[in-house]
Amino acid sequence: MAFQIKLNEQELSIQGVQFQTKKEYTIMKNSLGSSMYEGFEPTKDMVQLLKDIHDGKKSRNDILSFVLEN
């Protein structure tokens, strides 16, 4: 069975993580789609981490910590 990602165009949310603008939502959706094509299965926690990095709340080093912990 293929991985299903939860997208909500009305709420601008991906895997339950809400984005502020349609542009941010679309950029993240496209980026995740490209990664999923290569086998990546984004969790809610990973989408939130990527959003936080984009928003400047976390650093790219947090990705390494996340991957090593999970």
N, C-alpha and C positions, 0 to 999 in steps of 0.2 A: 504494500500500500504506500502510495506517495505521501510525503510530508505535506500537511495542510497548514498554511499560515493564515492567521485571523486578521483580515483587513476590514476596516470600517471607514468607507469614504465619507460618510456623513459626520462622524466624530473625529475624523483624521487620526485614527488609531491603528497601530500595528501590534498584534499580540497583546492588546489591552493597553499599550503605551500611547498616550495622546501627544500629538504634535501641535504646535502653535499655529502654523500656517500651512496652507495647501502645498506651497513650494517645498518646505521642509519634509512634509509627509511624502510627497512624490519622489524627492531625492532619496530618502531612506528606503522607500518601497522598491525603487529601481535598483539601488545598491544591493539590497537583500536578495532581490530576484536574481541578479547576476551571480551572487555568491551561492544561492540555492541551486542554481544550474550546475555548479561545481560540487554539490553535495552538502553544503552547509545547511543545518537545521536550526534556525534562530529561535531561541527561547525568549520568553518575556524579559528575563533578567538580562540577556545579551542585548536585546533591543533597547532596554532602559540604559544600559551602560553606554552603548553607542550614542544614544541621544544626549546623555550627560556629558560625554566627551565633546560632542558637537556644541553643546551649550556652554562649555568651558567649566563645568562643575567637576570634571574628573580629567585625568591625563591619559595619554595613550599607554603609559606604563600600567595603568589599572587593567588593561586588557590582558596583559601577561599574568598578573595576579589572579584575575578571574579564571583564565584558562588553567592555570596550575592548581587552583582550588577545586575546579569542577572536572 
